[in-house]
């Protein structure tokens, strides 16, 4: 939560933490026997929770990486995990049709949320922590009493799988998005439907509340996004212009703009009030997977299956930087809380950090037996643990292991693990990118 660490989850059955400033691998969270699907920090940052296809969730000490508890009881993949706002409980969602809550300290099961007849696709705590909402492939969402685990309400009305669920900022409403082509809002207390957000002609792929809670934005396979009045459900605007599925949506921090990402290879910004297009962010050569605003709203970051991420000036839509180096689809992007760093995650099994000018700061690689490497643009590097023979440098016909290369190429040198990979005054300074 304070931005000092990055956590990653992997199909190799581990999660890892990394120092945001130095890029140094801090801990490898080892113990799962299947892909790790999700990771969450405890509200004060002292614990990490992971969810895995091995049918368990686990908690770990953030500082040491020591395993704290194993949350055992699900009989199928665990797909989602969340901490309660006060940190005392963990909620998990599973493809076995249940959600569960667990005592954060002991790992003991508290409640099993039983009632769904299909995969549970999402889980969220209300802002005050008294309720849990779940979304399911059975076409319903449900709310549950956090303390007792009893069903409070069943949100029935969708005719297809419910893909996403979200609480409004004040907790009085719940929004759901479904493959039936609709989104809906529901009274959190009674479970009664408030509004049916119709108009899409394809699966609704995402839903988001505006920062002040007065609007809902939805995205769809019908190539549009829409905004609706949260209270009345009245359609406000249709954001038309994309030529393929719209996959992601985000509000700017002040709520004045909406950004969308599409399989047509573009992202777009729109005036929240009028729905009029403001800018088209053109440059990616394949699907745009994710979109995020910087904390001050001045930049937008996008990721794509073209193996790049990009940053854009929010006001003009002009490209600011192309973040090049990944060798496979870039699936996720996040700004640090102070807006000075960008992190990207890719199917190439690397995490990269960048400054907002697009300068590559570090490539973070994880290896199977707890080893890690950090490669820096100036040719220096950091390694730790067992690399399993998976990292080497090729020079002409020779292959060099870490430390061996240092003798022959003076620009390649090993750094202490605690050495910073950037300092704030370096932010924006260009380097040659020789580490990729």
C-alpha positions in Angstrom: 0.0 0.0 0.0 2.9 2.4 0.5 4.4 1.7 -2.9 7.7 0.3 -1.6 7.1 -3.3 -2.9 5.8 -5.0 -6.0 4.2 -8.4 -5.7 3.8 -10.8 -8.7 2.0 -14.1 -9.1 3.2 -16.8 -11.6 2.2 -20.0 -13.3 5.4 -21.5 -11.9 3.6 -21.9 -8.5 5.3 -19.0 -6.8 4.7 -15.4 -5.9 7.5 -12.9 -5.4 8.1 -9.5 -3.9 10.5 -6.9 -5.3 11.9 -3.7 -3.9 10.3 -0.9 -6.0 13.4 1.4 -5.7 16.2 -1.1 -6.2 14.5 -3.8 -8.2 16.0 -6.3 -5.8 14.2 -9.5 -5.3 13.1 -9.5 -1.7 11.2 -12.8 -1.2 10.0 -15.9 -3.0 6.8 -17.2 -1.7 7.2 -20.9 -2.3 4.8 -23.7 -1.3 1.9 -23.7 -3.8 1.9 -26.7 -6.1 -0.1 -25.1 -8.9 -0.2 -21.8 -10.7 -0.7 -18.7 -8.5 -3.7 -16.7 -9.9 -4.0 -13.7 -7.6 -2.1 -11.8 -4.9 -3.2 -9.1 -2.4 -1.5 -7.0 0.3 -2.9 -6.7 3.8 -4.1 -3.1 4.4 -1.0 -2.1 6.4 1.3 -4.0 4.0 2.7 -6.5 6.6 1.1 -9.6 5.0 0.5 -11.0 1.5 -2.2 -13.4 0.5 -2.0 -15.6 -2.6 -4.6 -17.8 -4.4 -3.7 -20.9 -6.4 -4.9 -23.6 -8.7 -3.7 -26.0 -6.0 -7.0 -25.4 -4.2 -5.4 -23.3 -1.4 -4.7 -19.8 -0.5 -1.7 -18.9 1.6 -0.5 -15.9 3.7 3.0 -14.8 4.0 5.1 -12.3 6.0 5.8 -9.5 3.7 9.3 -8.8 5.1 10.7 -12.3 5.4 8.6 -14.2 2.9 7.9 -16.8 5.6 4.8 -18.8 5.1 2.3 -17.9 7.8 -0.9 -19.9 7.1 -2.4 -22.3 4.5 -6.1 -21.8 3.8 -7.2 -25.3 3.0 -10.8 -26.4 2.2 -11.6 -25.5 -1.3 -11.9 -28.5 -3.6 -11.0 -26.7 -6.8 -8.9 -23.8 -8.1 -8.8 -20.6 -6.0 -9.2 -17.8 -8.5 -9.5 -14.6 -6.4 -8.5 -13.3 -3.0 -9.2 -10.1 -1.0 -8.5 -8.7 2.5 -11.2 -7.1 4.5 -10.7 -3.3 5.0 -9.5 -3.8 8.6 -7.3 -6.7 7.6 -8.8 -9.3 10.0 -10.3 -11.5 7.4 -9.4 -12.9 4.0 -12.0 -13.9 1.4 -11.3 -16.4 -1.4 -13.3 -17.4 -4.4 -13.1 -20.8 -6.1 -14.2 -22.7 -9.2 -15.8 -25.2 -6.8 -18.8 -22.8 -6.4 -17.9 -21.5 -3.0 -16.3 -18.5 -1.4 -14.7 -18.7 2.1 -13.5 -16.4 4.8 -10.5 -17.0 7.0 -8.9 -15.5 10.1 -5.9 -13.6 8.8 -3.9 -14.3 12.0 -4.4 -18.0 12.4 -5.5 -19.1 9.0 -8.5 -20.9 10.5 -11.6 -21.0 8.3 -14.3 -18.7 9.6 -17.2 -19.2 7.1 -18.0 -21.1 3.9 -20.2 -19.1 1.6 -22.3 -21.8 -0.1 -25.1 -21.3 -2.5 -23.7 -20.6 -5.9 -24.1 -23.4 -8.4 -21.2 -22.3 -10.7 -17.7 -21.1 -10.5 -17.3 -18.0 -8.3 -15.5 -15.5 -10.5 -15.0 -12.6 -8.2 -15.1 -11.5 -4.5 -15.2 -8.1 -2.9 -15.6 -6.6 0.6 -17.9 -3.7 1.2 -16.1 -0.4 2.1 -17.1 -0.9 5.8 -16.2 -4.6 5.8 -19.6 -5.9 7.0 -20.6 -7.5 3.7 -19.0 -9.7 1.0 -20.2 -9.7 -2.6 -19.5 -12.6 -5.0 -20.0 -13.0 -8.7 -20.7 -16.4 -10.3 -20.9 -18.2 -13.6 -24.4 -19.4 -12.3 -25.8 -16.0 -13.4 -26.1 -14.5 -9.9 -24.3 -12.4 -7.5 -24.7 -12.7 -3.8 -24.0 -10.7 -0.6 -23.1 -12.4 2.6 -22.8 -11.3 6.2 -19.1 -11.2 6.8 -19.3 -12.4 10.4 -21.8 -15.3 10.0 -21.3 -16.2 6.4 -25.0 -16.3 5.9 -26.5 -15.2 2.6 -27.9 -11.7 2.9 -29.2 -11.3 -0.6 -29.2 -13.1 -3.9 -29.0 -10.8 -6.8 -31.0 -12.6 -9.5 -31.9 -11.3 -12.9 -28.9 -11.9 -15.1 -29.4 -14.6 -17.7 -25.7 -15.3 -18.3 -22.5 -15.7 -16.2 -21.7 -12.7 -14.0 -18.1 -11.7 -14.7 -17.6 -8.8 -12.3 -18.9 -7.2 -9.1 -18.1 -3.9 -7.5 -19.3 -1.9 -4.5 -20.0 1.9 -5.0 -17.5 4.1 -3.1 -20.1 4.6 -0.3 -21.1 1.0 -0.2 -24.8 1.5 -0.7 -24.9 0.0 -4.2 -23.4 -3.0 -6.0 -22.8 -3.2 -9.7 -22.6 -6.4 -11.7 -21.6 -7.1 -15.3 -22.7 -10.2 -17.2 -22.3 -12.1 -20.4 -26.0 -11.5 -21.0 -25.2 -8.1 -22.3 -26.4 -6.1 -19.3 -25.0 -4.5 -16.2 -27.2 -4.0 -13.1 -27.1 -2.1 -9.9 -28.6 -3.4 -6.7 -29.4 -2.0 -3.3 -26.7 -3.4 -1.0 -29.0 -3.8 2.0 -32.1 -5.3 0.4 -30.6 -6.9 -2.7 -33.4 -5.4 -4.7 -32.5 -4.4 -8.3 -32.2 -0.6 -8.7 -31.4 -0.3 -12.3 -30.9 -2.5 -15.3 -28.2 -1.0 -17.5 -29.3 -2.2 -20.9 -28.3 -1.2 -24.4 -25.2 -3.3 -25.0 -25.6 -5.9 -27.7 -22.7 -8.1 -26.6 -21.1 -9.5 -23.4 -20.5 -6.8 -20.8 -16.8 -7.2 -20.0 -16.3 -4.7 -17.2 -17.9 -2.3 -14.9 -16.6 0.7 -12.8 -17.9 3.4 -10.6 -16.8 7.0 -11.0 -14.7 8.3 -8.1 -17.7 10.2 -6.7 -20.1 7.2 -7.2 -22.6 9.1 -9.4 -21.8 7.3 -12.6 -21.2 3.7 -13.8 -19.2 2.9 -16.9 -19.5 -0.4 -18.7 -17.5 -2.0 -21.5 -18.7 -4.6 -24.0 -18.0 -6.9 -26.8 -20.4 -4.8 -28.9 -17.5 -2.3 -29.4 -18.9 0.4 -27.2 -18.6 1.7 -23.6 -21.6 3.3 -21.9 -22.2 5.5 -18.9 -25.3 5.5 -16.8 -26.6 7.5 -13.9 -25.9 5.3 -10.8 -29.2 6.3 -9.1 -31.7 6.1 -11.9 -29.9 3.9 -14.4 -30.6 6.4 -17.0 -28.3 6.1 -20.0 -26.0 9.1 -20.1 -23.6 8.5 -22.9 -22.6 5.9 -25.5 -18.9 6.0 -26.2 -18.8 4.9 -29.9 -15.7 4.7 -32.0 -13.9 1.5 -31.3 -14.2 -1.1 -34.0 -13.7 -4.2 -31.9 -14.4 -5.4 -28.3 -13.8 -2.9 -25.6 -11.9 -4.7 -22.8 -11.1 -2.2 -20.1 -12.3 1.1 -18.7 -11.0 3.6 -16.1 -12.1 7.0 -14.8 -9.5 9.7 -14.3 -8.8 10.6 -10.7 -11.0 13.7 -10.9 -13.8 11.9 -12.8 -13.8 14.2 -15.7 -12.5 11.7 -18.3 -13.0 8.1 -19.1 -10.4 5.9 -20.8 -11.2 2.8 -22.7 -9.0 0.0 -24.2 -10.0 -2.1 -27.2 -9.0 -5.1 -29.3 -9.0 -2.6 -32.3 -5.5 -1.6 -31.2 -6.4 1.8 -29.7 -7.3 3.4 -26.5 -9.5 6.4 -26.3 -10.5 9.1 -23.9 -13.9 10.6 -23.6 -15.5 13.5 -21.8 -17.4 12.0 -18.9 -20.2 14.5 -19.1 -20.9 14.6 -22.8 -19.5 11.3 -24.0 -17.7 13.1 -26.7 -14.4 11.6 -27.8 -11.4 13.7 -26.7 -8.4 11.8 -28.0 -7.6 8.5 -29.8 -4.4 6.9 -28.6 -3.0 5.3 -31.7 0.3 3.5 -32.0 -0.2 0.0 -30.7 -0.3 -2.6 -33.5 -2.5 -5.2 -31.7 -5.1 -5.5 -29.0 -4.9 -3.0 -26.1 -5.4 -5.0 -22.9 -5.3 -2.5 -20.1 -5.5 1.2 -19.3 -4.6 3.2 -16.3 -4.4 6.9 -15.3 -1.5 8.2 -13.3 -2.4 9.4 -9.8 -2.3 13.1 -10.9 -4.3 12.3 -14.1 -1.7 13.8 -16.4 -0.7 10.5 -18.0 -2.4 7.4 -19.4 -0.6 4.1 -19.6 -1.7 1.2 -21.9 -0.5 -2.3 -22.5 -0.9 -4.4 -25.6 -0.5 -7.8 -27.2 2.0 -6.1 -29.5 4.5 -6.6 -26.6 4.7 -3.0 -25.7 3.3 -0.6 -23.1 2.9 3.1 -23.9 2.3 6.4 -22.1 0.3 9.2 -23.5 -0.4 12.8 -22.6 -3.9 12.8 -21.1 -4.8 16.3 -22.5 -3.5 16.0 -26.0 -3.5 12.2 -26.6 0.0 12.5 -28.0 2.3 9.6 -27.3 4.9 10.3 -24.6 6.9 7.1 -24.5 6.9 3.5 -25.9 8.0 1.0 -23.3 9.8 -1.6 -25.4 11.6 -4.7 -24.2 9.0 -7.3 -23.4 9.0 -10.3 -25.7 5.4 -11.4 -25.3 2.0 -9.9 -24.6 1.9 -7.2 -21.9 -1.1 -7.9 -19.7 -1.0 -5.4 -16.9 0.2 -2.0 -15.9 0.3 0.0 -12.7 1.6 3.4 -11.5 3.3 3.7 -8.2 1.3 5.7 -5.6 3.4 8.8 -6.1 3.2 8.5 -9.9 7.0 8.3 -10.5 7.2 4.7 -11.6 5.4 2.4 -13.9 5.4 -1.4 -13.6 4.4 -3.8 -16.4 3.8 -7.5 -16.4 4.1 -9.7 -19.4 3.5 -13.3 -20.6 7.3 -13.3 -21.2 7.6 -14.1 -17.5 9.2 -10.7 -16.6 8.3 -7.7 -14.6 9.7 -4.4 -15.8 9.9 -1.0 -14.1 10.1 2.3 -16.0 10.2 5.9 -15.2 7.4 8.0 -16.7 9.6 9.2 -19.5 9.8 5.6 -20.7 13.3 4.9 -19.5 13.8 1.2 -18.7 14.9 1.0 -15.1 15.1 -2.7 -14.5 14.1 -6.1 -15.8 13.1 -8.5 -13.0 13.4 -12.2 -13.7 12.5 -15.1 -11.4 13.9 -18.6 -11.5 12.5 -21.8 -10.3 14.5 -22.5 -7.2 14.2 -19.1 -5.6 16.8 -17.4 -7.7 16.3 -14.0 -9.3 18.1 -11.5 -11.5 17.8 -7.8 -12.0 19.2 -6.5 -15.3 19.9 -2.8 -15.6 20.2 -0.7 -18.8 23.8 0.2 -18.3 24.8 -3.5 -18.4 25.1 -4.0 -14.6 23.1 -6.7 -12.9 22.2 -8.2 -9.6 21.6 -11.9 -8.9 20.6 -13.9 -5.9 19.7 -17.5 -5.0 19.9 -20.5 -7.3 19.7 -19.5 -10.9 19.6 -23.1 -12.1 21.9 -22.3 -15.0 19.2 -20.3 -16.7 21.0 -17.0 -16.9 24.1 -16.4 -19.0 25.7 -14.0 -21.4 26.7 -15.0 -25.0 29.8 -13.3 -26.4 30.7 -14.5 -29.9 30.9 -18.3 -29.5 31.4 -18.3 -25.7 28.9 -18.6 -23.0 29.5 -16.8 -19.6 27.8 -17.3 -16.3 27.2 -14.4 -13.9 30.5 -13.2 -12.5 32.5 -14.8 -15.4 31.4 -12.1 -17.8 32.7 -9.3 -15.6 36.3 -10.1 -16.4 35.9 -9.8 -20.1 33.3 -7.0 -20.5 34.0 -4.0 -18.2 30.5 -2.5 -18.7 28.9 -5.6 -17.3 29.4 -5.7 -13.6 27.6 -7.2 -10.6 26.1 -4.8 -8.1 25.3 -5.3 -4.4 21.8 -6.6 -3.9 20.9 -3.4 -2.0 22.1 -1.0 -4.7 19.2 1.2 -6.0 18.0 0.9 -9.6 16.9 4.5 -9.7 16.8 7.6 -7.6 14.1 10.3 -7.9 16.5 12.8 -9.4 17.3 10.3 -12.2 13.6 10.0 -13.1 13.3 10.9 -16.8 17.1 10.6 -17.6 17.7 8.5 -20.7 19.9 5.5 -20.7 20.8 3.1 -23.5 18.8 -0.1 -23.1 21.3 -2.9 -23.3 19.7 -5.1 -20.7 16.9 -6.5 -22.8 
